[in-house]
Amino acid sequence: MGAALHSQPVWRMCMTKLLGGLLALCLLAATLLVGPCLAAEYKIGVVTPTLSASEDEFRGAEMTAKAYPGMIKHITLPENFSAEQETAITQILSLADDPAMKAIVICAGYSGILPAIQKVKEKRPDMRFITAPIWDDPDMMAKYVDLALDTDWLRRGETIPAKAQKMGAKTFIHYSFPTHMTKELLVKRRDAMKATCEKLGMTFVEVSTPDPQAGNGPAAMLQFLQEDIPRQITKYGKDTAIFGTNCPMQDVIIAKALELGFIMPEQCCPTPTQGYPAAMGLEIKPEDAGDFDKINAQIKERAAKANVTGRLSTWPVPVGVFFPKFAVEAARASIEGSMSLTDLAALSALARKVAGVEVSFSPMKDGINNYYLIIMDSIIY
């Protein structure tokens, strides 16, 4: 009788241990199958224009949301941002209402967003902000934004001719039109291209096309390019690099490069999806829209078929896709305590991991350590 009484607790203890072991195994299996629930720990807001307003930024945000389900809250700004700034500010403020929200990434390319950041910082000083880019006052942005990023549009005036020379160019032709050349940045970049060409011993040629914002619109400009590019190549030879300042120009320039064999070092907006698909007749399936390894492989194959291998180049990933992906990874590292948003070496290493190539960071101006302009290494097809 006494032995039976003493055996009962032992039986219960065995059952408890067995059930505990089974529960642990179930939890381990669930973790292996679905992964750790990082999304439950914190959230990151990602703000972009709509798909129709800016496809690259929208797609980049979509990719991050797919990579981190439940963690990323992606919202889009109004189509007519300039007329609906108050709505946009309210949208950004609403993200901060969620106590689990620890960072907000804004990839918009608009000015007028800084007031939203200021209001959130007053309410949530712990909130991390990464802008990539917005175009408000740089000094004020450096005060309120934890990390600000943009493309180094001016330094491309040096990097594009230098790359063209490495690709074999002896002449560099700059196509633009009067309306574009009233923009200070484009004038400064043109001047930098000319100075770089002179320094490298290359011939710099400036050609003005019909203005697409006047007269017959883009059609006259494109027709001019169709007729003038062959004349220039006849005059200067195939070791000529051609650069155009306008997006619609790129289809014609790349198509003519395939036909005539000159050098196309970079488009006005460096990305595999500008000019190349149209000029090469690439069929990019919807499911492959963000697969730049596959897109770049297709371009490389078409370049080889046209016997222009080594004559075409661009950045391997659109900067509009790179920015939201990189910014989210930087925000995650900051939230989890593995990286400071002002650690330039860590930012560079992370950018290389995200882009697949080196990304150089230059301070936007002296004395600011949280606002950087970037240049991405190129792919040569």
C-alpha positions in Angstrom: 0.0 0.0 0.0 2.8 2.4 0.9 4.8 1.5 -2.2 1.7 2.3 -4.4 1.3 5.7 -2.7 5.0 6.6 -3.3 4.9 5.4 -7.0 2.1 7.8 -8.0 4.1 11.1 -7.9 7.0 9.4 -9.8 4.5 8.5 -12.6 3.2 12.0 -12.7 6.8 13.4 -12.8 7.6 11.1 -15.8 4.5 12.2 -17.7 5.3 15.9 -17.0 8.8 15.4 -18.4 7.6 13.5 -21.4 5.0 16.2 -22.2 7.6 18.9 -21.7 10.0 17.2 -24.1 7.2 16.8 -26.7 6.3 20.5 -26.4 10.0 21.5 -26.9 10.2 19.3 -30.0 7.1 20.9 -31.4 8.5 24.4 -30.8 11.8 23.4 -32.4 10.0 22.0 -35.4 7.8 25.1 -35.8 10.9 27.3 -35.6 12.7 25.3 -38.3 9.6 25.4 -40.6 8.6 29.0 -40.3 11.7 30.7 -38.8 11.8 33.0 -35.8 9.0 35.5 -35.4 11.2 38.6 -35.6 8.2 40.6 -36.9 6.5 40.3 -33.6 9.4 42.2 -31.9 9.3 45.4 -34.0 8.1 46.9 -37.2 9.6 49.2 -39.9 7.4 51.5 -41.9 8.4 52.0 -45.6 7.0 55.0 -47.4 7.2 55.2 -51.3 5.3 56.8 -54.1 2.7 54.6 -55.9 3.6 52.0 -58.5 2.5 54.4 -61.3 4.4 57.4 -59.9 7.7 55.6 -59.2 7.9 51.9 -60.0 11.4 51.2 -58.7 10.9 52.5 -55.2 7.5 50.8 -55.0 9.0 47.4 -56.2 11.9 47.8 -53.8 9.5 48.2 -50.9 7.4 45.3 -52.1 10.5 43.1 -52.0 11.3 44.1 -48.4 7.8 43.4 -47.4 8.0 39.9 -49.0 11.3 39.2 -47.3 10.1 40.2 -43.8 6.3 39.4 -43.7 4.6 41.1 -40.7 7.6 43.3 -40.0 7.3 45.8 -42.9 4.4 48.2 -43.1 4.5 49.6 -46.7 2.4 52.7 -47.4 2.2 54.8 -50.6 2.0 58.6 -50.8 -0.8 60.4 -52.7 -0.4 60.4 -56.5 -0.5 64.3 -56.6 1.9 64.8 -53.7 2.4 68.5 -54.1 -1.4 69.1 -53.8 -1.8 66.6 -50.9 1.1 67.2 -48.6 -1.1 67.3 -45.5 -2.5 63.9 -46.3 1.1 62.6 -46.8 2.1 64.0 -43.4 -0.9 62.4 -41.7 0.0 59.1 -43.3 3.6 59.2 -41.9 2.4 60.4 -38.5 -0.1 57.4 -38.4 2.9 55.0 -38.6 4.3 56.3 -35.4 1.0 55.6 -33.5 2.0 51.9 -33.4 4.3 51.4 -30.4 6.0 48.4 -32.2 7.1 50.8 -35.0 10.8 51.4 -34.4 11.9 52.9 -37.7 10.5 54.7 -40.8 12.1 54.6 -44.2 11.0 57.2 -46.7 12.1 56.7 -50.4 10.1 59.3 -52.2 12.2 62.0 -54.0 9.9 64.7 -52.8 10.4 67.9 -50.8 7.9 68.8 -48.1 8.2 65.7 -46.0 10.5 67.0 -43.3 7.6 68.5 -41.2 6.2 65.0 -40.8 9.6 63.8 -39.5 9.8 66.7 -37.1 6.4 66.0 -35.7 7.1 62.3 -35.2 10.5 63.0 -33.5 8.6 65.3 -31.0 6.2 62.5 -30.2 8.6 59.6 -30.6 12.3 60.7 -30.2 13.3 57.1 -30.3 12.0 56.7 -33.8 14.7 56.1 -36.4 14.3 57.8 -39.8 16.1 56.9 -43.0 15.4 59.0 -46.1 16.6 57.7 -49.5 16.0 60.3 -50.8 13.8 63.2 -49.8 14.7 66.7 -51.0 14.2 69.1 -48.1 16.8 71.5 -46.6 20.0 69.4 -46.1 21.0 71.1 -42.8 17.6 70.6 -41.3 17.5 67.0 -42.6 20.8 66.3 -41.0 19.3 67.6 -37.7 16.2 65.4 -37.7 17.0 62.4 -40.0 19.1 59.6 -38.6 20.5 58.7 -42.0 19.9 60.6 -45.3 20.9 59.1 -48.7 20.8 60.3 -52.3 22.6 59.6 -55.6 25.7 61.6 -56.2 24.4 63.1 -59.5 27.2 65.6 -59.8 30.1 63.2 -59.2 28.7 61.2 -62.1 30.2 64.0 -64.2 33.6 62.5 -63.3 32.7 58.8 -63.0 30.9 58.4 -66.4 33.7 59.7 -68.7 36.3 57.8 -66.6 34.4 54.6 -67.1 33.9 55.4 -70.8 37.6 55.7 -71.3 38.3 52.4 -69.5 35.8 50.9 -72.0 37.9 52.3 -74.9 36.3 55.7 -75.6 38.4 58.4 -77.2 35.5 60.8 -77.8 32.6 61.6 -75.5 29.3 63.1 -76.9 26.9 64.8 -74.6 23.3 65.1 -76.0 20.9 67.5 -74.3 18.5 70.3 -75.1 17.9 74.0 -74.0 15.3 73.3 -71.3 17.5 70.7 -69.6 20.5 72.9 -69.7 18.8 75.6 -67.7 19.0 73.2 -64.7 22.0 74.1 -62.5 22.8 70.5 -61.6 22.9 69.3 -65.2 25.1 72.3 -66.2 27.5 71.5 -63.4 27.6 67.8 -64.4 28.1 68.7 -68.1 31.0 71.0 -67.0 32.5 68.2 -64.9 32.2 65.8 -67.8 34.0 68.2 -70.1 36.8 68.8 -67.5 37.2 65.1 -66.9 37.5 64.4 -70.6 40.1 67.1 -71.0 42.0 65.6 -68.0 41.9 62.2 -69.6 42.8 63.3 -73.1 39.4 62.6 -74.6 37.5 64.8 -77.1 34.3 66.2 -75.6 31.5 67.1 -78.0 28.3 68.8 -77.0 25.2 68.4 -79.2 21.9 70.1 -78.7 18.7 68.3 -79.9 15.3 69.8 -80.6 13.7 70.6 -77.2 11.0 67.9 -76.3 9.3 70.4 -74.1 8.6 72.7 -77.1 7.6 72.4 -80.8 6.9 68.8 -81.8 7.7 67.3 -78.4 9.8 64.2 -77.9 9.2 63.0 -81.5 11.5 65.6 -83.1 14.2 65.0 -80.5 14.2 61.2 -81.1 14.2 61.6 -84.9 17.2 64.0 -84.6 19.0 61.3 -82.6 18.2 58.6 -85.1 19.8 60.8 -87.8 22.6 62.5 -85.9 24.2 59.6 -84.1 25.3 57.8 -87.3 26.8 61.1 -88.5 28.8 61.5 -85.3 30.0 57.9 -85.4 31.1 58.3 -89.0 33.0 61.4 -88.0 34.6 60.2 -84.7 34.6 56.4 -85.1 33.2 53.6 -83.0 35.4 54.4 -80.0 32.9 57.1 -79.1 30.8 57.2 -75.9 27.4 58.7 -76.1 25.5 60.1 -73.1 22.0 61.6 -73.2 20.4 63.7 -70.4 16.8 62.7 -71.1 15.1 59.3 -70.3 13.3 58.9 -73.6 16.7 59.3 -75.4 18.0 56.0 -73.9 15.9 53.7 -76.2 17.4 55.3 -79.3 20.9 55.5 -78.0 21.1 51.9 -76.9 19.4 50.7 -80.1 22.0 52.6 -82.2 24.8 51.2 -80.0 23.7 47.7 -80.9 23.6 48.7 -84.6 26.7 50.8 -84.8 28.9 49.4 -82.1 29.8 52.6 -80.2 30.1 52.8 -76.4 27.1 53.5 -74.1 28.7 53.9 -70.6 25.6 54.8 -68.6 22.1 56.2 -69.0 20.9 59.4 -67.4 19.2 57.1 -64.8 21.5 54.1 -64.4 19.5 50.9 -64.3 19.2 47.7 -66.4 15.5 48.5 -67.0 16.0 51.9 -68.7 16.4 51.6 -72.5 17.7 48.1 -72.6 14.4 46.2 -72.6 12.9 48.3 -75.3 16.1 48.5 -77.5 16.8 44.8 -77.1 13.2 43.5 -77.2 13.6 41.8 -73.9 10.5 40.0 -72.5 10.6 40.4 -68.7 7.9 38.3 -67.1 6.1 39.9 -64.1 7.6 37.4 -61.7 11.1 38.4 -63.0 10.5 42.1 -62.6 12.8 42.4 -59.6 15.3 39.6 -60.6 18.2 41.8 -61.8 20.6 38.8 -62.0 18.3 37.3 -64.6 17.7 40.7 -66.4 21.4 41.5 -66.5 22.1 38.0 -67.9 19.6 38.6 -70.7 21.2 42.0 -71.6 24.6 40.4 -71.6 23.4 37.7 -74.0 21.8 40.2 -76.4 25.0 42.3 -76.3 27.1 39.3 -77.3 24.7 38.4 -80.1 25.1 42.0 -81.4 28.9 41.8 -81.1 29.0 44.7 -78.7 30.3 42.8 -75.6 32.2 45.3 -73.4 30.6 48.3 -75.1 27.4 48.7 -72.9 27.2 49.4 -69.2 25.0 50.6 -66.3 24.5 50.1 -62.6 23.5 46.5 -61.9 20.5 47.4 -59.7 18.2 50.5 -60.0 19.0 52.9 -57.2 15.3 53.2 -56.6 15.2 49.5 -55.7 18.5 49.5 -53.9 17.6 52.4 -51.5 14.5 50.8 -49.8 16.2 47.4 -49.5 19.4 48.9 -48.1 17.5 51.3 -45.8 15.4 48.5 -44.3 18.6 46.4 -43.7 20.3 49.4 -42.1 17.2 50.1 -39.9 17.1 46.4 -38.8 20.8 46.5 -37.9 20.4 49.7 -35.9 17.3 48.5 -34.1 19.0 45.2 -33.2 22.1 47.0 -32.0 24.6 45.5 -34.5 25.3 48.7 -36.4 25.3 52.5 -35.9 23.7 54.5 -38.7 26.7 56.8 -38.7 29.3 54.0 -39.0 30.5 54.5 -42.6 32.5 51.3 -42.8 29.5 49.3 -41.7 27.2 51.1 -44.1 29.6 50.4 -47.0 29.8 46.7 -46.1 26.0 46.4 -45.9 25.6 48.3 -49.2 28.0 45.9 -50.9 25.9 43.0 -49.6 22.6 44.4 -50.8 23.8 45.7 -54.2 26.3 42.9 -55.0 28.9 45.5 -56.0 30.9 48.2 -54.2 28.9 51.3 -53.3 30.9 54.5 -52.4 29.6 57.0 -49.9 30.6 60.7 -50.0 29.4 63.2 -47.3 26.8 65.6 -48.7 28.8 68.4 -47.2 31.6 68.9 -44.7 30.6 68.6 -41.1 27.7 66.3 -41.6 28.1 62.6 -40.7 24.6 61.3 -41.5 23.9 62.5 -45.0 25.6 60.6 -47.8 25.6 60.7 -51.6 26.3 57.3 -53.3 27.8 56.0 -56.5 27.4 52.3 -57.4 30.0 50.3 -59.2 28.9 49.3 -62.7 28.2 46.1 -64.7 29.7 46.0 -68.2 27.8 43.7 -70.5 
